[in-house]
Amino acid sequence: MARCPGHEAVGWLVLAVCLLQIAVSVSLCAPRGGTLPFTLSSTLIFLAELLQAGTGYGRFLEVHIPLGALILGDVAAQLVWVFRA
């Protein structure tokens, strides 16, 4: 199977953005309170993205593809969560 050259770079970028999201959630929003659920949610998504990277490198596509769809759904739910407040 052919490899997409940008796929790996985008995967690492997504992990970096998720770490940035966790840092912003903890540092900027903590004084206001109420960010613990969002921070935990972001941390769980980060862990799922680490699993995503591992299954991608291991070519476990039976896990990699559905996990990517679940992560996308979770991030979309977070987007709704943020703009509902």
Backbone as XML, in Angstrom:
<?xml version="1.0"?>
<chain id="A" units="angstrom">
  <residue number="1" name="MET">
    <atom name="N" x="0.847" y="-1.171" z="0.000"/>
    <atom name="CA" x="0.000" y="0.000" z="0.000"/>
    <atom name="C" x="0.898" y="1.242" z="0.000"/>
  </residue>
  <residue number="2" name="ALA">
    <atom name="N" x="0.558" y="2.204" z="-0.818"/>
    <atom name="CA" x="1.346" y="3.424" z="-0.915"/>
    <atom name="C" x="1.144" y="4.303" z="0.316"/>
  </residue>
  <residue number="3" name="ARG">
    <atom name="N" x="2.203" y="4.991" z="0.699"/>
    <atom name="CA" x="2.138" y="5.883" z="1.861"/>
    <atom name="C" x="1.915" y="7.310" z="1.381"/>
  </residue>
  <residue number="4" name="CYS">
    <atom name="N" x="1.103" y="8.013" z="2.095"/>
    <atom name="CA" x="0.880" y="9.434" z="1.835"/>
    <atom name="C" x="1.945" y="10.206" z="2.609"/>
  </residue>
  <residue number="5" name="PRO">
    <atom name="N" x="2.784" y="10.981" z="1.935"/>
    <atom name="CA" x="3.899" y="11.624" z="2.636"/>
    <atom name="C" x="3.476" y="12.633" z="3.703"/>
  </residue>
  <residue number="6" name="GLY">
    <atom name="N" x="2.340" y="13.266" z="3.554"/>
    <atom name="CA" x="1.919" y="14.255" z="4.531"/>
    <atom name="C" x="1.153" y="13.681" z="5.708"/>
  </residue>
  <residue number="7" name="HIS">
    <atom name="N" x="0.750" y="12.429" z="5.620"/>
    <atom name="CA" x="-0.098" y="11.819" z="6.644"/>
    <atom name="C" x="0.605" y="11.789" z="8.008"/>
  </residue>
  <residue number="8" name="GLU">
    <atom name="N" x="1.846" y="11.385" z="8.008"/>
    <atom name="CA" x="2.603" y="11.303" z="9.262"/>
    <atom name="C" x="2.816" y="12.691" z="9.858"/>
  </residue>
  <residue number="9" name="ALA">
    <atom name="N" x="3.151" y="13.661" z="9.016"/>
    <atom name="CA" x="3.387" y="15.026" z="9.509"/>
    <atom name="C" x="2.116" y="15.613" z="10.111"/>
  </residue>
  <residue number="10" name="VAL">
    <atom name="N" x="0.987" y="15.383" z="9.482"/>
    <atom name="CA" x="-0.280" y="15.893" z="10.008"/>
    <atom name="C" x="-0.616" y="15.207" z="11.330"/>
  </residue>
  <residue number="11" name="GLY">
    <atom name="N" x="-0.314" y="13.925" z="11.437"/>
    <atom name="CA" x="-0.540" y="13.212" z="12.695"/>
    <atom name="C" x="0.249" y="13.819" z="13.842"/>
  </residue>
  <residue number="12" name="TRP">
    <atom name="N" x="1.510" y="14.133" z="13.600"/>
    <atom name="CA" x="2.321" y="14.764" z="14.641"/>
    <atom name="C" x="1.828" y="16.167" z="14.945"/>
  </residue>
  <residue number="13" name="LEU">
    <atom name="N" x="1.363" y="16.878" z="13.935"/>
    <atom name="CA" x="0.820" y="18.214" z="14.146"/>
    <atom name="C" x="-0.431" y="18.162" z="15.017"/>
  </residue>
  <residue number="14" name="VAL">
    <atom name="N" x="-1.280" y="17.181" z="14.771"/>
    <atom name="CA" x="-2.499" y="17.024" z="15.576"/>
    <atom name="C" x="-2.144" y="16.757" z="17.043"/>
  </residue>
  <residue number="15" name="LEU">
    <atom name="N" x="-1.139" y="15.924" z="17.281"/>
    <atom name="CA" x="-0.696" y="15.669" z="18.656"/>
    <atom name="C" x="-0.181" y="16.947" z="19.316"/>
  </residue>
  <residue number="16" name="ALA">
    <atom name="N" x="0.577" y="17.744" z="18.577"/>
    <atom name="CA" x="1.104" y="18.991" z="19.129"/>
    <atom name="C" x="-0.022" y="19.968" z="19.444"/>
  </residue>
  <residue number="17" name="VAL">
    <atom name="N" x="-0.998" y="20.071" z="18.561"/>
    <atom name="CA" x="-2.128" y="20.974" z="18.798"/>
    <atom name="C" x="-2.930" y="20.517" z="20.009"/>
  </residue>
  <residue number="18" name="CYS">
    <atom name="N" x="-3.067" y="19.215" z="20.186"/>
    <atom name="CA" x="-3.807" y="18.704" z="21.340"/>
    <atom name="C" x="-3.066" y="19.029" z="22.638"/>
  </residue>
  <residue number="19" name="LEU">
    <atom name="N" x="-1.745" y="18.909" z="22.631"/>
    <atom name="CA" x="-0.970" y="19.294" z="23.813"/>
    <atom name="C" x="-1.130" y="20.781" z="24.102"/>
  </residue>
  <residue number="20" name="LEU">
    <atom name="N" x="-1.127" y="21.598" z="23.058"/>
    <atom name="CA" x="-1.339" y="23.025" z="23.226"/>
    <atom name="C" x="-2.726" y="23.306" z="23.798"/>
  </residue>
  <residue number="21" name="GLN">
    <atom name="N" x="-3.716" y="22.573" z="23.338"/>
    <atom name="CA" x="-5.084" y="22.733" z="23.847"/>
    <atom name="C" x="-5.152" y="22.405" z="25.335"/>
  </residue>
  <residue number="22" name="ILE">
    <atom name="N" x="-4.477" y="21.354" z="25.753"/>
    <atom name="CA" x="-4.457" y="20.987" z="27.173"/>
    <atom name="C" x="-3.765" y="22.087" z="27.982"/>
  </residue>
  <residue number="23" name="ALA">
    <atom name="N" x="-2.645" y="22.593" z="27.485"/>
    <atom name="CA" x="-1.913" y="23.638" z="28.195"/>
    <atom name="C" x="-2.744" y="24.910" z="28.333"/>
  </residue>
  <residue number="24" name="VAL">
    <atom name="N" x="-3.436" y="25.289" z="27.272"/>
    <atom name="CA" x="-4.276" y="26.486" z="27.327"/>
    <atom name="C" x="-5.438" y="26.271" z="28.282"/>
  </residue>
  <residue number="25" name="SER">
    <atom name="N" x="-6.016" y="25.097" z="28.242"/>
    <atom name="CA" x="-7.140" y="24.788" z="29.124"/>
    <atom name="C" x="-6.729" y="24.874" z="30.589"/>
  </residue>
  <residue number="26" name="VAL">
    <atom name="N" x="-5.539" y="24.405" z="30.898"/>
    <atom name="CA" x="-5.071" y="24.417" z="32.283"/>
    <atom name="C" x="-4.621" y="25.811" z="32.701"/>
  </residue>
  <residue number="27" name="SER">
    <atom name="N" x="-3.829" y="26.471" z="31.875"/>
    <atom name="CA" x="-3.205" y="27.725" z="32.310"/>
    <atom name="C" x="-4.100" y="28.949" z="32.196"/>
  </residue>
  <residue number="28" name="LEU">
    <atom name="N" x="-4.792" y="29.110" z="31.097"/>
    <atom name="CA" x="-5.573" y="30.328" z="30.895"/>
    <atom name="C" x="-6.958" y="30.273" z="31.515"/>
  </residue>
  <residue number="29" name="CYS">
    <atom name="N" x="-7.553" y="29.120" z="31.521"/>
    <atom name="CA" x="-8.939" y="29.020" z="31.970"/>
    <atom name="C" x="-9.081" y="28.547" z="33.410"/>
  </residue>
  <residue number="30" name="ALA">
    <atom name="N" x="-8.016" y="28.050" z="34.015"/>
    <atom name="CA" x="-8.104" y="27.514" z="35.369"/>
    <atom name="C" x="-8.562" y="28.537" z="36.404"/>
  </residue>
  <residue number="31" name="PRO">
    <atom name="N" x="-8.102" y="29.792" z="36.348"/>
    <atom name="CA" x="-8.572" y="30.748" z="37.363"/>
    <atom name="C" x="-10.084" y="30.976" z="37.329"/>
  </residue>
  <residue number="32" name="ARG">
    <atom name="N" x="-10.701" y="30.764" z="36.185"/>
    <atom name="CA" x="-12.154" y="30.943" z="36.079"/>
    <atom name="C" x="-12.923" y="29.751" z="36.624"/>
  </residue>
  <residue number="33" name="GLY">
    <atom name="N" x="-12.279" y="28.611" z="36.730"/>
    <atom name="CA" x="-12.923" y="27.399" z="37.228"/>
    <atom name="C" x="-13.753" y="26.722" z="36.143"/>
  </residue>
  <residue number="34" name="GLY">
    <atom name="N" x="-14.141" y="25.509" z="36.416"/>
    <atom name="CA" x="-15.021" y="24.787" z="35.510"/>
    <atom name="C" x="-14.345" y="24.177" z="34.307"/>
  </residue>
  <residue number="35" name="THR">
    <atom name="N" x="-13.019" y="24.155" z="34.261"/>
    <atom name="CA" x="-12.347" y="23.594" z="33.092"/>
    <atom name="C" x="-11.890" y="22.160" z="33.298"/>
  </residue>
  <residue number="36" name="LEU">
    <atom name="N" x="-12.058" y="21.616" z="34.479"/>
    <atom name="CA" x="-11.593" y="20.249" z="34.729"/>
    <atom name="C" x="-12.227" y="19.240" z="33.765"/>
  </residue>
  <residue number="37" name="PRO">
    <atom name="N" x="-13.536" y="19.256" z="33.527"/>
    <atom name="CA" x="-14.092" y="18.298" z="32.571"/>
    <atom name="C" x="-13.519" y="18.464" z="31.160"/>
  </residue>
  <residue number="38" name="PHE">
    <atom name="N" x="-13.334" y="19.703" z="30.734"/>
    <atom name="CA" x="-12.775" y="19.935" z="29.399"/>
    <atom name="C" x="-11.319" y="19.492" z="29.325"/>
  </residue>
  <residue number="39" name="THR">
    <atom name="N" x="-10.562" y="19.762" z="30.386"/>
    <atom name="CA" x="-9.158" y="19.341" z="30.425"/>
    <atom name="C" x="-9.052" y="17.817" z="30.420"/>
  </residue>
  <residue number="40" name="LEU">
    <atom name="N" x="-9.900" y="17.151" z="31.177"/>
    <atom name="CA" x="-9.900" y="15.679" z="31.174"/>
    <atom name="C" x="-10.288" y="15.131" z="29.807"/>
  </residue>
  <residue number="41" name="SER">
    <atom name="N" x="-11.269" y="15.749" z="29.189"/>
    <atom name="CA" x="-11.688" y="15.331" z="27.853"/>
    <atom name="C" x="-10.547" y="15.498" z="26.851"/>
  </residue>
  <residue number="42" name="SER">
    <atom name="N" x="-9.860" y="16.622" z="26.936"/>
    <atom name="CA" x="-8.723" y="16.866" z="26.040"/>
    <atom name="C" x="-7.597" y="15.872" z="26.290"/>
  </residue>
  <residue number="43" name="THR">
    <atom name="N" x="-7.378" y="15.537" z="27.547"/>
    <atom name="CA" x="-6.338" y="14.563" z="27.883"/>
    <atom name="C" x="-6.685" y="13.177" z="27.347"/>
  </residue>
  <residue number="44" name="LEU">
    <atom name="N" x="-7.941" y="12.798" z="27.448"/>
    <atom name="CA" x="-8.363" y="11.497" z="26.906"/>
    <atom name="C" x="-8.224" y="11.467" z="25.387"/>
  </residue>
  <residue number="45" name="ILE">
    <atom name="N" x="-8.541" y="12.577" z="24.737"/>
    <atom name="CA" x="-8.362" y="12.639" z="23.285"/>
    <atom name="C" x="-6.881" y="12.550" z="22.942"/>
  </residue>
  <residue number="46" name="PHE">
    <atom name="N" x="-6.030" y="13.186" z="23.732"/>
    <atom name="CA" x="-4.589" y="13.096" z="23.494"/>
    <atom name="C" x="-4.117" y="11.644" z="23.607"/>
  </residue>
  <residue number="47" name="LEU">
    <atom name="N" x="-4.588" y="10.937" z="24.614"/>
    <atom name="CA" x="-4.208" y="9.527" z="24.767"/>
    <atom name="C" x="-4.709" y="8.693" z="23.589"/>
  </residue>
  <residue number="48" name="ALA">
    <atom name="N" x="-5.913" y="9.001" z="23.125"/>
    <atom name="CA" x="-6.444" y="8.300" z="21.953"/>
    <atom name="C" x="-5.597" y="8.608" z="20.718"/>
  </residue>
  <residue number="49" name="GLU">
    <atom name="N" x="-5.113" y="9.844" z="20.613"/>
    <atom name="CA" x="-4.264" y="10.201" z="19.476"/>
    <atom name="C" x="-2.908" y="9.502" z="19.548"/>
  </residue>
  <residue number="50" name="LEU">
    <atom name="N" x="-2.387" y="9.296" z="20.755"/>
    <atom name="CA" x="-1.155" y="8.512" z="20.897"/>
    <atom name="C" x="-1.384" y="7.073" z="20.426"/>
  </residue>
  <residue number="51" name="LEU">
    <atom name="N" x="-2.523" y="6.506" z="20.824"/>
    <atom name="CA" x="-2.867" y="5.166" z="20.349"/>
    <atom name="C" x="-3.029" y="5.168" z="18.834"/>
  </residue>
  <residue number="52" name="GLN">
    <atom name="N" x="-3.604" y="6.232" z="18.319"/>
    <atom name="CA" x="-3.784" y="6.374" z="16.868"/>
    <atom name="C" x="-2.439" y="6.351" z="16.149"/>
  </residue>
  <residue number="53" name="ALA">
    <atom name="N" x="-1.472" y="7.086" z="16.692"/>
    <atom name="CA" x="-0.137" y="7.110" z="16.085"/>
    <atom name="C" x="0.502" y="5.714" z="16.139"/>
  </residue>
  <residue number="54" name="GLY">
    <atom name="N" x="0.373" y="5.047" z="17.269"/>
    <atom name="CA" x="0.949" y="3.712" z="17.401"/>
    <atom name="C" x="0.324" y="2.701" z="16.452"/>
  </residue>
  <residue number="55" name="THR">
    <atom name="N" x="-0.990" y="2.753" z="16.313"/>
    <atom name="CA" x="-1.641" y="1.813" z="15.404"/>
    <atom name="C" x="-1.332" y="2.156" z="13.954"/>
  </residue>
  <residue number="56" name="GLY">
    <atom name="N" x="-1.082" y="3.439" z="13.670"/>
    <atom name="CA" x="-0.696" y="3.816" z="12.306"/>
    <atom name="C" x="0.680" y="3.293" z="11.952"/>
  </residue>
  <residue number="57" name="TYR">
    <atom name="N" x="1.642" y="3.481" z="12.861"/>
    <atom name="CA" x="2.993" y="2.974" z="12.616"/>
    <atom name="C" x="3.009" y="1.447" z="12.555"/>
  </residue>
  <residue number="58" name="GLY">
    <atom name="N" x="2.157" y="0.815" z="13.360"/>
    <atom name="CA" x="2.096" y="-0.640" z="13.358"/>
    <atom name="C" x="1.256" y="-1.218" z="12.234"/>
  </residue>
  <residue number="59" name="ARG">
    <atom name="N" x="0.638" y="-0.349" z="11.440"/>
    <atom name="CA" x="-0.235" y="-0.751" z="10.318"/>
    <atom name="C" x="-1.426" y="-1.594" z="10.783"/>
  </residue>
  <residue number="60" name="PHE">
    <atom name="N" x="-1.946" y="-1.287" z="11.975"/>
    <atom name="CA" x="-3.152" y="-1.949" z="12.465"/>
    <atom name="C" x="-4.353" y="-1.136" z="11.997"/>
  </residue>
  <residue number="61" name="LEU">
    <atom name="N" x="-4.653" y="-1.245" z="10.714"/>
    <atom name="CA" x="-5.687" y="-0.401" z="10.120"/>
    <atom name="C" x="-7.082" y="-0.722" z="10.629"/>
  </residue>
  <residue number="62" name="GLU">
    <atom name="N" x="-7.272" y="-1.948" z="11.149"/>
    <atom name="CA" x="-8.574" y="-2.317" z="11.713"/>
    <atom name="C" x="-8.900" y="-1.475" z="12.946"/>
  </residue>
  <residue number="63" name="VAL">
    <atom name="N" x="-7.872" y="-0.973" z="13.618"/>
    <atom name="CA" x="-8.049" y="-0.096" z="14.774"/>
    <atom name="C" x="-7.836" y="1.362" z="14.363"/>
  </residue>
  <residue number="64" name="HIS">
    <atom name="N" x="-6.853" y="1.610" z="13.527"/>
    <atom name="CA" x="-6.443" y="2.961" z="13.162"/>
    <atom name="C" x="-7.574" y="3.762" z="12.502"/>
  </residue>
  <residue number="65" name="ILE">
    <atom name="N" x="-8.263" y="3.171" z="11.577"/>
    <atom name="CA" x="-9.296" y="3.901" z="10.832"/>
    <atom name="C" x="-10.522" y="4.197" z="11.695"/>
  </residue>
  <residue number="66" name="PRO">
    <atom name="N" x="-11.110" y="3.208" z="12.396"/>
    <atom name="CA" x="-12.257" y="3.550" z="13.251"/>
    <atom name="C" x="-11.892" y="4.487" z="14.409"/>
  </residue>
  <residue number="67" name="LEU">
    <atom name="N" x="-10.682" y="4.350" z="14.945"/>
    <atom name="CA" x="-10.252" y="5.234" z="16.024"/>
    <atom name="C" x="-10.145" y="6.672" z="15.529"/>
  </residue>
  <residue number="68" name="GLY">
    <atom name="N" x="-9.683" y="6.843" z="14.308"/>
    <atom name="CA" x="-9.623" y="8.181" z="13.727"/>
    <atom name="C" x="-11.003" y="8.805" z="13.602"/>
  </residue>
  <residue number="69" name="ALA">
    <atom name="N" x="-11.983" y="8.003" z="13.225"/>
    <atom name="CA" x="-13.353" y="8.511" z="13.134"/>
    <atom name="C" x="-13.895" y="8.878" z="14.513"/>
  </residue>
  <residue number="70" name="LEU">
    <atom name="N" x="-13.595" y="8.071" z="15.525"/>
    <atom name="CA" x="-14.035" y="8.389" z="16.886"/>
    <atom name="C" x="-13.379" y="9.661" z="17.412"/>
  </residue>
  <residue number="71" name="ILE">
    <atom name="N" x="-12.102" y="9.825" z="17.133"/>
    <atom name="CA" x="-11.406" y="11.030" z="17.573"/>
    <atom name="C" x="-12.013" y="12.257" z="16.898"/>
  </residue>
  <residue number="72" name="LEU">
    <atom name="N" x="-12.295" y="12.151" z="15.617"/>
    <atom name="CA" x="-12.911" y="13.267" z="14.903"/>
    <atom name="C" x="-14.263" y="13.627" z="15.516"/>
  </residue>
  <residue number="73" name="GLY">
    <atom name="N" x="-15.051" y="12.634" z="15.856"/>
    <atom name="CA" x="-16.342" y="12.882" z="16.499"/>
    <atom name="C" x="-16.196" y="13.528" z="17.860"/>
  </residue>
  <residue number="74" name="ASP">
    <atom name="N" x="-15.199" y="13.090" z="18.622"/>
    <atom name="CA" x="-14.963" y="13.680" z="19.946"/>
    <atom name="C" x="-14.509" y="15.130" z="19.847"/>
  </residue>
  <residue number="75" name="VAL">
    <atom name="N" x="-13.658" y="15.422" z="18.889"/>
    <atom name="CA" x="-13.195" y="16.796" z="18.710"/>
    <atom name="C" x="-14.356" y="17.684" z="18.246"/>
  </residue>
  <residue number="76" name="ALA">
    <atom name="N" x="-15.220" y="17.157" z="17.387"/>
    <atom name="CA" x="-16.401" y="17.918" z="16.963"/>
    <atom name="C" x="-17.323" y="18.185" z="18.152"/>
  </residue>
  <residue number="77" name="ALA">
    <atom name="N" x="-17.461" y="17.209" z="19.044"/>
    <atom name="CA" x="-18.278" y="17.401" z="20.244"/>
    <atom name="C" x="-17.661" y="18.467" z="21.145"/>
  </residue>
  <residue number="78" name="GLN">
    <atom name="N" x="-16.330" y="18.485" z="21.233"/>
    <atom name="CA" x="-15.672" y="19.529" z="22.016"/>
    <atom name="C" x="-15.918" y="20.910" z="21.412"/>
  </residue>
  <residue number="79" name="LEU">
    <atom name="N" x="-15.909" y="20.986" z="20.106"/>
    <atom name="CA" x="-16.163" y="22.260" z="19.434"/>
    <atom name="C" x="-17.555" y="22.783" z="19.781"/>
  </residue>
  <residue number="80" name="VAL">
    <atom name="N" x="-18.536" y="21.900" z="19.761"/>
    <atom name="CA" x="-19.901" y="22.293" z="20.155"/>
    <atom name="C" x="-19.909" y="22.712" z="21.613"/>
  </residue>
  <residue number="81" name="TRP">
    <atom name="N" x="-19.218" y="21.962" z="22.462"/>
    <atom name="CA" x="-19.143" y="22.239" z="23.887"/>
    <atom name="C" x="-18.596" y="23.648" z="24.146"/>
  </residue>
  <residue number="82" name="VAL">
    <atom name="N" x="-17.524" y="24.005" z="23.439"/>
    <atom name="CA" x="-16.871" y="25.301" z="23.642"/>
    <atom name="C" x="-17.797" y="26.450" z="23.227"/>
  </residue>
  <residue number="83" name="PHE">
    <atom name="N" x="-18.445" y="26.306" z="22.088"/>
    <atom name="CA" x="-19.252" y="27.408" z="21.589"/>
    <atom name="C" x="-20.649" y="27.458" z="22.189"/>
  </residue>
  <residue number="84" name="ARG">
    <atom name="N" x="-21.049" y="26.429" z="22.905"/>
    <atom name="CA" x="-22.323" y="26.459" z="23.616"/>
    <atom name="C" x="-22.238" y="27.311" z="24.868"/>
  </residue>
  <residue number="85" name="ALA">
    <atom name="N" x="-21.058" y="27.365" z="25.446"/>
    <atom name="CA" x="-20.888" y="28.078" z="26.738"/>
    <atom name="C" x="-21.042" y="29.570" z="26.588"/>
  </residue>
</chain>
